[in-house]
Amino acid sequence: MLEFRALNGALQILYDNRLIFKVSEQDALLEVGSGSNDYVMKRGSFRITETFARRKTLAVVGVEAFEASAKITLTEGSVLLTAQTPQCLRVDFEGLSEYNRLWMTVPAEASEHVYGAGENFTAFDLRGEKVNVWVAEHNNALQVGKKLVKQLVGIRNSQKKQKLTDYETYYAQPTYLSSRRYFFHSASTARNEFDFTAADRFVIKTDTVAPCWFGFGKTFEDVLQTLSDLLGRQPPLPDWVYDGEILGIQGGTQIMMDKVENVLAHGADVCGVWIQDWEGRRVTAAGKQLVWNWEWDAELYPELPDKIKALADKGVRVLGYCNPFLAVEKALYTEASALGYCVKNEAGEDYYVTITTFPAAMIDLTNPDAVRWLKDKIKTNMIDFGLSGWMADFGEYLPTDCVLFSKENPELVHNTWPARWARLNRELLEETGKLGEIMFFTRAGYSETPRYSTMMWNGDNHVDFSMDFGLPSVIPAMLNLTVCGFGLSHSDIGGYTSFFNLKRSEETYMRWCEMNAFSPLMRSHEGLNPDLNAQFDASEQVLCHGAVMSRMHKALKPYLKDAVAYNAEKGVGVVRPLFFYYPEEAAFNESYEYLLGRDILVAPVLRPDAKNRRVFLPNDMWIHAFSGREYGGGVYDVPAPLGCPPVFVRKNGGEELLDLQKTLQKIYQGKDI
């Protein structure tokens, strides 16, 4: 329970009789100011230049404590602290309405670790870092220009990491989790900056003066429950998604059917086929992309309705793709434009945004009529058509110089755009009664995304082993999403982005497949340039490897369903950091292993040509999933040939878990066939 004490000119904030923060008279608690940002957006990536008009420090001049609240009086204005619940503290700033910049100092300890700020790919523990909290494309070669293209080609499969400040993220969120078992979250929708570089303090900057919250718990699970009470939780997934792999296929009806039959013939468990080009293919200089017109392309996919039914008879669902853009050369755009449903520029014209090599218009999600129109198109053209889910892509591209139907300031709306897009998708499932039967997965996000989206995926990763963009990068990304309150995430098997000499190898595909078999959802992607990439049917070895991994994923169904249900109830993600249950320094520092639920530890292979993997096991007893060998806590070089990723089951997890380990071992040994 939260408690406030005012003693000798100092305010103490305690939780469960544990001193969390102390604020004394004369402390420089806040700075306020006025400023403006200049934004230059290129293909979803932002260059931001800030100018300040004024900035001043506000010191503490008095403190008062009450039963469930406290007040800090400043040299100008005040801070009101309210125990919103016994575990959650709300902070309001009073008398500061003339300012649009705020810096808040939060006391920290030198040994403290900190995580979150959205979906960061290049770091998990953010101590020593500065983080820009602003929704954008996660930088890759298509977004950031020729200079970085050359750099990225040179670091393919590199184990070196670039500076965190060099990168942006699809999913930004003004939330962090401290190793001291508390979270911080800001209500600001403007740009935010977190500075974790000092030994004794964190500095939180917001480009608006907005309320914030601190949440506490005796355990990290308690903290996440408090956070998800505030932000919302994801519902359980449809039952069918656990029944094997979702195959990413493009190219037309016959290709789809032939590939599915081939995979099934190799003994794979297939629960779905994802055809992102169901609405048409656009071939550009960047690769094989899509026609953003949310209607069935009957020429590319003849007889698709009949094939959807035929695949359903085999237990295979069909999924599609959509986003909040419209192709300007197609019929849906013509209709939406005539109705005035698109985001405008300052001249009152439809605002065209360049994505890779082509322009597109955006549906104005602040216009209720436009939202209803797009919902109706998705209901008729996707749900009634027979699709069981879709990738709800994008959400990062709202320009700050656009004009919205609502007349809201686009700078304050930009970060919320992906959450509004997720809300549209969630509402149409609820309105059709399909929530729990159909799912969608989103790429971008902000603070309300945990409330509305049903699943995240980790975006356009490179088809390699590079630490910042390839296979390794999705592990800190998933962990950071978990600590921000979004508990269901996965990645494209094999990655997405390929260019020049960056091509997906069979090994890359198989190692990624191993990781995703031990994740909430197992789904492949052909990638930006399918012809450059090894696919799930690249060879007999890849087909057989994928079949085994799909059977392992299906064997995890009861375990995963329990973990997903726990996330829906408590807000504790399926992919969890090791330190949640093992407060060891090595666990707090671990960024490339994770717990799947409570009792399975996964250490994906991170390097090409690897025959083993050095693994840290926290202080417990662990059983290697495929050999049955027992390990105690410590660091081990574990054999990891292809098809045998380092996966461990907690020995004391119960009889059902031990039975699951034996099942996985039989599948690995081929005895389940």
C-alpha positions in Angstrom: 0.0 0.0 0.0 1.2 3.5 -0.8 2.0 5.8 2.1 3.0 9.5 2.3 5.0 11.0 5.2 6.1 14.6 5.6 9.0 14.8 8.1 11.4 17.8 8.7 10.6 19.4 5.3 10.9 16.2 3.3 8.2 14.1 1.7 8.7 10.3 1.8 6.8 8.1 -0.6 6.6 4.5 0.6 5.2 1.3 -0.8 4.8 -1.8 1.3 6.9 0.0 4.0 9.7 0.4 1.4 11.0 3.9 0.8 10.6 4.6 -2.9 11.3 8.3 -3.3 12.2 11.2 -1.1 11.7 14.8 -2.0 13.1 17.6 0.2 12.7 21.3 0.3 15.1 23.1 -2.0 15.4 20.1 -4.3 15.3 21.0 -8.0 12.5 18.7 -8.8 11.2 20.2 -12.1 12.2 22.3 -15.0 9.7 23.9 -17.2 9.9 25.9 -20.4 8.5 26.7 -23.8 9.8 25.4 -27.1 8.9 24.1 -30.6 9.9 21.3 -32.8 10.6 21.2 -36.5 9.9 17.8 -38.1 11.2 16.6 -41.5 9.7 13.2 -42.4 11.2 11.0 -45.1 9.6 7.6 -45.6 8.4 7.4 -42.0 11.8 8.5 -40.5 12.0 11.8 -38.7 14.7 14.5 -38.3 13.6 16.6 -35.4 15.1 20.0 -34.5 14.0 21.7 -31.3 14.1 25.4 -30.4 13.6 26.7 -26.9 12.1 30.1 -26.0 12.7 29.8 -22.2 13.6 27.3 -19.6 13.6 27.6 -15.8 14.1 25.5 -12.7 11.4 25.0 -10.1 12.6 24.2 -6.6 10.6 22.6 -3.8 9.4 25.1 -1.1 7.0 23.0 0.9 5.6 19.5 1.3 2.3 18.2 2.8 1.2 14.6 3.3 -2.3 13.3 3.7 -3.8 9.9 4.1 -4.0 9.0 0.4 -2.3 12.0 -1.3 0.5 14.6 -0.9 1.3 18.0 -2.3 4.6 19.5 -3.3 4.6 23.3 -3.5 7.2 24.7 -6.0 8.6 28.2 -6.6 5.9 28.3 -9.2 3.0 25.9 -9.3 2.7 22.6 -7.5 2.6 18.9 -7.8 -0.3 16.8 -6.5 0.3 13.2 -5.7 -2.7 10.9 -5.4 -2.9 7.2 -4.6 -5.2 6.2 -7.5 -5.1 2.6 -6.2 -3.1 1.1 -3.3 -0.4 0.3 -5.9 -0.6 3.2 -8.4 0.4 6.8 -7.8 -0.9 9.6 -10.1 1.1 12.8 -10.5 -0.6 16.0 -11.6 1.1 19.3 -12.3 -0.9 22.5 -11.3 -0.3 26.1 -12.2 2.0 25.3 -15.2 -0.4 25.7 -18.1 1.6 28.4 -19.8 4.5 26.0 -20.5 4.8 23.2 -23.1 8.0 21.6 -21.9 8.6 19.8 -18.6 11.7 18.0 -17.2 11.1 15.9 -14.2 13.9 14.4 -12.1 13.3 10.9 -10.6 15.8 9.7 -8.0 17.8 6.6 -9.0 20.4 4.2 -7.6 23.7 3.5 -9.3 23.0 -0.2 -9.5 19.4 0.3 -10.9 18.4 -1.2 -14.2 15.7 0.2 -16.5 13.8 -1.2 -19.4 11.1 -0.3 -21.9 10.3 3.1 -23.6 8.6 1.0 -26.3 9.9 -1.6 -28.7 13.6 -1.0 -28.7 15.5 -3.5 -30.8 19.2 -2.6 -30.1 19.1 -2.6 -26.2 17.1 -4.1 -23.4 18.7 -2.5 -20.3 18.5 1.2 -21.1 20.8 2.3 -18.2 23.3 4.8 -19.6 21.1 5.6 -22.6 19.0 8.5 -23.9 15.8 7.4 -25.6 13.7 9.5 -28.0 10.0 8.4 -27.5 8.5 9.1 -30.9 6.7 6.7 -33.3 8.6 6.2 -36.6 9.8 3.6 -39.0 12.5 1.5 -37.4 15.5 2.6 -39.4 16.5 0.3 -42.2 18.0 0.9 -45.6 14.7 1.8 -47.3 14.1 4.7 -44.9 17.4 6.3 -44.1 19.2 6.8 -47.4 22.3 5.8 -49.2 24.8 6.5 -46.5 23.3 4.0 -44.1 22.7 1.5 -46.9 26.4 1.3 -47.4 27.0 1.0 -43.7 24.4 -1.8 -43.3 25.7 -3.8 -46.1 29.1 -3.7 -44.4 27.7 -4.9 -41.0 25.6 -7.8 -42.3 25.5 -10.5 -39.6 27.7 -8.2 -37.5 27.8 -8.8 -33.7 28.6 -5.1 -33.3 25.9 -2.8 -32.1 25.2 0.8 -33.1 24.3 3.7 -30.8 20.7 3.5 -29.6 20.2 7.2 -30.4 20.8 6.4 -34.1 17.6 4.4 -34.3 13.8 4.9 -34.3 11.1 2.5 -33.5 7.6 1.6 -34.8 6.3 1.3 -31.2 7.3 4.1 -28.8 5.7 4.4 -25.4 6.6 6.8 -22.5 6.8 3.9 -20.1 9.8 2.4 -18.3 10.2 -0.5 -15.8 12.8 -0.2 -13.0 14.7 -3.1 -11.4 13.4 -1.5 -8.1 10.0 -3.0 -9.0 8.2 0.1 -10.1 7.0 1.6 -13.5 6.7 5.1 -14.8 4.2 6.1 -17.4 3.3 9.5 -18.9 0.0 10.6 -20.3 1.8 12.8 -22.8 1.0 12.2 -26.5 3.8 14.5 -27.6 7.4 13.6 -28.1 9.1 12.5 -24.9 12.8 11.9 -24.0 14.1 9.6 -21.3 17.7 10.3 -20.0 19.1 7.4 -18.0 22.7 8.4 -18.2 23.3 9.8 -14.7 24.2 7.6 -11.8 21.8 9.1 -9.3 18.7 10.2 -11.3 16.6 9.7 -14.3 15.4 12.8 -16.2 12.0 12.6 -18.0 11.3 15.3 -20.6 7.8 15.7 -22.1 6.9 18.2 -24.8 3.6 18.8 -23.0 2.8 19.2 -19.3 0.8 16.1 -18.7 -0.1 13.8 -15.8 2.0 10.7 -15.2 1.9 7.6 -13.0 4.2 5.4 -10.9 3.1 1.9 -10.2 4.5 -0.5 -7.7 4.5 -4.2 -6.7 6.1 -6.7 -4.4 7.0 -8.7 -7.6 7.5 -7.8 -11.2 4.3 -9.6 -12.0 2.5 -7.3 -9.6 4.0 -4.3 -11.3 2.9 -5.4 -14.7 -0.6 -6.1 -13.4 -0.8 -2.5 -12.1 0.5 -1.2 -15.4 -2.0 -3.2 -17.4 -4.8 -2.1 -15.1 -3.9 1.4 -16.4 -3.2 0.7 -20.1 -5.3 -2.4 -20.8 -4.6 -6.0 -21.8 -4.9 -8.1 -24.9 -7.6 -10.7 -25.1 -6.9 -14.4 -25.6 -6.0 -15.5 -29.1 -8.3 -17.7 -31.3 -7.8 -21.3 -30.5 -6.7 -22.2 -34.1 -3.6 -20.1 -34.0 -1.7 -22.6 -31.8 -2.3 -25.6 -34.2 1.0 -25.2 -36.1 2.6 -22.7 -38.4 1.1 -19.9 -40.5 2.8 -20.0 -43.9 3.6 -16.7 -45.6 2.9 -17.2 -49.3 2.4 -14.8 -52.3 1.9 -15.1 -56.0 -1.6 -16.4 -56.6 -4.1 -19.2 -56.0 -2.3 -22.1 -57.6 1.0 -21.2 -56.0 -0.7 -21.0 -52.6 -2.4 -24.4 -52.9 0.7 -26.2 -54.3 2.9 -24.9 -51.5 0.4 -25.8 -48.8 0.0 -29.3 -50.1 3.8 -29.7 -50.3 4.3 -28.6 -46.7 1.5 -30.8 -45.4 3.0 -33.8 -47.4 6.2 -33.3 -45.4 4.4 -33.8 -42.1 4.0 -30.2 -41.0 1.2 -28.9 -38.8 -0.2 -25.9 -40.6 -2.9 -23.7 -39.1 -3.0 -20.9 -41.6 -1.7 -19.4 -44.8 -1.1 -15.7 -44.9 -1.4 -14.2 -48.4 -0.5 -10.5 -48.0 -1.0 -9.9 -51.8 -4.7 -11.0 -51.7 -5.5 -7.5 -52.9 -2.9 -7.3 -55.6 0.9 -7.0 -56.1 2.9 -3.9 -56.9 6.5 -4.5 -58.2 8.8 -1.6 -57.4 12.5 -0.8 -57.3 12.3 -1.8 -53.6 10.8 -5.3 -54.3 7.5 -7.1 -54.5 5.1 -4.9 -52.6 1.3 -4.5 -52.5 -1.5 -2.6 -54.1 -3.3 -0.9 -51.2 -6.8 -1.3 -52.4 -8.7 -3.4 -49.9 -10.6 -5.6 -52.4 -10.0 -9.1 -53.6 -7.7 -9.3 -56.7 -9.6 -12.0 -58.6 -7.1 -12.0 -61.4 -4.2 -12.9 -59.1 -6.3 -15.2 -56.9 -9.0 -16.8 -59.0 -11.5 -19.0 -57.1 -10.1 -17.8 -53.8 -13.4 -18.0 -51.9 -13.7 -21.7 -52.9 -10.1 -22.3 -51.9 -10.6 -20.7 -48.5 -13.4 -23.2 -47.8 -11.3 -26.1 -49.1 -8.4 -25.1 -46.9 -10.7 -24.7 -43.9 -11.7 -28.3 -44.4 -8.0 -29.2 -43.8 -7.9 -27.0 -40.7 -6.0 -24.3 -42.5 -7.2 -20.7 -42.2 -6.5 -17.9 -44.7 -5.2 -14.5 -43.6 -4.7 -11.2 -45.5 -3.3 -7.8 -45.2 -4.5 -4.2 -44.8 -3.3 -0.8 -43.6 -4.7 2.8 -43.2 -3.4 4.0 -46.6 -5.1 3.8 -50.0 -3.4 3.4 -53.4 -4.1 6.7 -55.2 -4.7 4.9 -58.6 -7.4 2.6 -57.3 -11.2 2.7 -56.8 -11.3 2.8 -53.0 -9.2 6.0 -53.0 -11.4 7.6 -55.6 -14.4 6.9 -53.4 -12.8 8.0 -50.1 -11.4 11.2 -51.7 -14.8 12.2 -53.1 -16.3 11.7 -49.6 -13.6 13.9 -48.0 -12.3 11.0 -45.9 -8.5 11.5 -46.4 -6.0 13.4 -44.3 -5.4 16.9 -45.9 -2.4 19.1 -46.4 -2.5 22.8 -45.6 -3.9 23.6 -49.0 -6.9 21.4 -48.3 -5.8 18.7 -50.8 -5.4 15.0 -49.9 -2.0 14.6 -48.3 0.1 12.1 -50.3 2.9 10.3 -48.4 5.8 8.6 -50.1 6.3 5.1 -48.6 9.1 3.5 -50.5 8.8 4.5 -54.2 5.1 5.3 -54.5 2.7 7.8 -53.0 -0.4 6.9 -50.9 -3.3 8.7 -49.2 -4.3 8.2 -45.6 -7.8 7.7 -44.2 -8.4 10.3 -41.6 -8.9 8.3 -38.4 -10.2 11.5 -36.5 -13.2 11.5 -38.9 -16.0 9.2 -37.5 -17.6 8.8 -40.9 -14.2 7.9 -42.5 -13.7 5.3 -39.7 -17.1 3.8 -40.3 -16.5 3.7 -44.0 -13.2 1.8 -43.6 -14.7 -0.6 -41.1 -17.5 -1.4 -43.5 -14.9 -2.1 -46.3 -12.9 -4.5 -44.1 -16.1 -6.2 -42.8 -17.4 -6.8 -46.3 -14.2 -7.4 -48.2 -12.2 -9.3 -45.6 -14.4 -10.8 -42.9 -17.5 -11.6 -45.0 -15.1 -12.8 -47.7 -13.8 -15.5 -45.4 -10.4 -14.2 -44.1 -9.6 -15.3 -40.5 -7.1 -12.5 -39.7 -4.8 -10.0 -41.2 -1.6 -7.9 -40.8 -2.8 -4.5 -39.8 0.3 -2.7 -41.0 1.7 0.8 -40.5 0.5 3.6 -38.4 3.8 5.6 -38.1 3.4 8.0 -41.0 1.1 10.8 -39.8 2.9 14.0 -40.9 3.0 16.8 -38.3 2.1 19.4 -40.9 -1.2 17.8 -42.0 -4.7 19.0 -41.4 -7.1 16.7 -39.6 -10.9 16.5 -39.6 -10.9 17.0 -35.8 -8.7 20.1 -36.0 -6.4 18.5 -33.4 -2.7 19.5 -33.5 -1.1 16.7 -35.6 2.1 16.9 -33.5 0.0 15.7 -30.5 -1.9 13.1 -32.6 1.1 11.6 -34.4 2.1 9.2 -31.6 -1.5 8.1 -31.1 -2.1 7.3 -34.7 -1.2 3.6 -34.5 -3.4 3.1 -31.4 -6.3 4.7 -33.3 -5.7 2.3 -36.2 -5.6 -0.7 -33.8 -8.8 0.6 -32.2 -10.6 0.6 -35.6 -9.6 -3.0 -36.2 -10.5 -4.1 -32.6 -13.9 -2.4 -32.8 -14.9 -4.0 -36.1 -14.2 -7.4 -34.6 -16.3 -6.6 -31.6 -19.1 -5.2 -33.8 -19.2 -8.4 -35.9 -18.9 -10.7 -32.9 -15.6 -12.1 -34.3 -13.2 -11.2 -31.5 -11.8 -14.5 -30.3 -12.3 -16.1 -33.7 -10.4 -13.6 -35.9 -7.1 -11.9 -35.0 -5.1 -9.0 -36.4 -1.4 -8.2 -35.7 0.0 -4.7 -35.7 3.4 -3.2 -36.2 3.3 0.3 -34.7 2.1 1.4 -31.3 1.8 3.9 -28.5 0.2 4.0 -25.1 -3.3 2.8 -26.0 -2.1 0.0 -28.2 -2.1 -2.6 -25.4 -5.8 -1.9 -24.9 -6.8 -2.4 -28.6 -4.4 -4.6 -30.5 -4.6 -8.4 -30.4 -1.0 -9.1 -31.3 2.2 -7.3 -32.2 4.8 -8.4 -34.7 8.3 -7.0 -34.7 8.3 -5.3 -38.1 10.7 -5.3 -41.0 13.8 -7.0 -39.6 16.7 -7.8 -41.9 17.1 -11.3 -43.2 20.4 -11.9 -41.3 22.0 -12.3 -37.9 23.0 -8.6 -37.4 22.5 -7.5 -33.8 20.5 -4.3 -34.5 18.3 -5.4 -37.4 18.4 -9.2 -37.8 17.3 -12.2 -35.8 19.0 -11.1 -32.5 17.2 -7.8 -32.5 13.7 -9.2 -32.1 14.5 -10.6 -28.6 15.1 -7.3 -26.8 12.2 -6.0 -28.9 9.8 -8.6 -27.5 11.1 -8.1 -24.0 10.7 -4.4 -24.1 7.1 -4.8 -25.3 6.4 -7.1 -22.4 7.7 -4.6 -19.8 5.6 -1.8 -21.5 2.5 -3.9 -21.0 2.1 -5.5 -24.4 2.4 -9.2 -23.8 1.8 -10.9 -27.2 4.4 -10.5 -29.9 6.2 -12.4 -32.6 8.4 -11.8 -35.6 8.5 -12.8 -39.3 10.3 -16.1 -39.6 13.4 -15.2 -41.7 13.0 -11.5 -41.5 11.7 -9.1 -44.2 14.2 -6.6 -45.5 16.6 -7.7 -48.2 18.7 -5.7 -50.7 22.0 -5.8 -52.6 24.0 -8.7 -51.1 21.6 -9.1 -48.1 19.8 -12.3 -48.9 18.2 -14.8 -46.6 20.1 -18.1 -46.3 18.5 -21.4 -45.5 20.4 -21.3 -42.2 18.9 -17.9 -41.3 15.4 -19.2 -42.1 15.8 -22.4 -40.1 17.3 -20.6 -37.0 14.5 -18.1 -37.1 12.0 -20.9 -37.4 13.5 -22.5 -34.3 13.0 -19.3 -32.3 9.5 -18.7 -33.5 8.4 -22.2 -32.7 9.0 -21.1 -29.1 7.0 -17.9 -29.3 3.3 -17.0 -29.0 2.8 -17.2 -32.8 4.6 -19.0 -35.6 4.4 -17.2 -38.9 6.7 -17.0 -41.9 7.2 -14.2 -44.4 8.5 -14.4 -48.0 10.2 -11.0 -47.5 10.5 -7.8 -49.5 12.4 -9.6 -52.3 11.1 -13.2 -52.2 13.3 -14.3 -55.1 16.4 -13.3 -53.1 15.4 -15.3 -50.0 15.4 -18.9 -49.0 11.7 -19.8 -48.2 10.1 -22.5 -46.1 10.3 -24.9 -49.1 13.8 -24.0 -50.3 15.0 -27.5 -49.9 14.2 -30.9 -48.4 16.2 -30.0 -45.4 14.3 -26.7 -44.8 10.9 -28.4 -45.4 11.7 -31.2 -42.9 13.2 -28.8 -40.4 10.1 -26.6 -40.6 7.8 -29.6 -40.2 9.5 -30.6 -37.0 9.4 -27.1 -35.6 5.7 -26.7 -36.5 4.9 -29.9 -34.5 6.8 -28.6 -31.6 4.9 -25.4 -31.7 1.6 -27.3 -31.7 2.8 -29.5 -28.8 3.1 -26.2 -26.8 -0.6 -25.4 -27.3 -1.9 -26.1 -23.8 1.2 -24.3 -22.3 0.9 -21.3 -24.6 -2.9 -21.0 -24.1 -2.4 -20.9 -20.3 0.3 -18.2 -20.7 -1.9 -16.2 -23.1 -4.8 -16.5 -20.7 -2.6 -15.3 -17.8 -1.6 -12.3 -19.9 -5.3 -11.5 -20.5 -6.0 -11.8 -16.8 -2.9 -10.3 -15.2 -1.0 -8.4 -18.0 2.1 -10.6 -17.7 3.5 -11.2 -21.2 4.1 -14.6 -22.7 7.7 -13.7 -23.5 9.3 -12.6 -20.1 12.7 -11.4 -18.9 14.7 -13.8 -16.8 14.9 -11.3 -13.9 11.1 -11.5 -13.4 11.8 -14.5 -11.2 15.6 -14.6 -10.8 16.9 -11.3 -9.3 20.5 -12.1 -10.2 22.7 -9.5 -11.7 23.3 -11.7 -14.8 19.6 -12.0 -15.2 19.1 -8.2 -15.1 21.9 -7.9 -17.8 20.5 -10.7 -20.1 19.0 -9.3 -23.4 19.1 -12.3 -25.7 17.4 -15.1 -23.7 13.8 -15.2 -22.6 11.3 -17.1 -20.6 8.4 -18.4 -22.6 5.7 -18.3 -19.9 7.1 -19.1 -16.4 8.9 -22.4 -17.0 10.5 -22.6 -20.4 13.8 -20.8 -21.1 14.8 -20.1 -24.7 18.2 -19.1 -25.9 18.1 -18.7 -29.7 21.2 -19.2 -31.8 22.4 -15.7 -32.7 25.3 -16.4 -35.1 25.7 -18.1 -38.4 27.6 -21.3 -38.6 27.2 -21.9 -34.9 27.5 -25.4 -33.5 26.8 -24.4 -29.9 25.5 -21.5 -27.9 26.8 -20.1 -24.6 23.8 -20.0 -22.3 23.2 -18.4 -18.9 20.8 -20.4 -16.7 19.5 -18.7 -13.6 19.6 -20.4 -10.2 17.2 -23.3 -10.6 17.2 -26.8 -12.1 16.7 -27.0 -15.8 16.1 -29.9 -18.2 17.3 -29.6 -21.8 14.2 -30.0 -23.9 15.6 -32.3 -26.5 18.3 -34.3 -24.7 16.8 -34.6 -21.3 20.1 -33.6 -19.7 19.8 -31.7 -16.4 21.6 -28.4 -15.7 21.8 -26.2 -12.6 22.3 -22.5 -12.6 25.4 -21.2 -14.3 26.9 -20.5 -17.7 27.3 -23.4 -20.2 28.4 -24.0 -23.8 25.4 -25.9 -25.0 25.4 -28.0 -28.2 23.1 -26.3 -30.7 23.1 -28.1 -34.1 20.4 -27.1 -36.6 17.1 -28.3 -35.3 18.2 -28.4 -31.7 18.0 -24.8 -30.3 18.9 -24.3 -26.6 15.6 -24.7 -24.9 15.2 -25.7 -21.3 12.3 -26.7 -19.1 12.2 -25.9 -15.4 12.4 -29.1 -13.5 10.1 -28.0 -10.7 7.4 -26.7 -13.0 5.1 -29.7 -12.4 4.2 -33.0 -14.0 2.5 -31.5 -17.0 5.6 -29.6 -17.9 7.8 -32.7 -17.5 5.4 -34.5 -19.9 5.7 -31.6 -22.3 9.5 -32.0 -22.2 9.2 -35.6 -23.0 6.9 -34.9 -25.9 9.3 -32.3 -27.3 12.2 -34.8 -27.0 10.2 -37.4 -28.9 9.4 -34.9 -31.7 13.1 -34.1 -31.9 14.0 -37.7 -32.1 11.3 -38.3 -34.8 9.4 -40.7 -32.6 6.1 -38.8 -32.8 5.6 -39.7 -36.5 
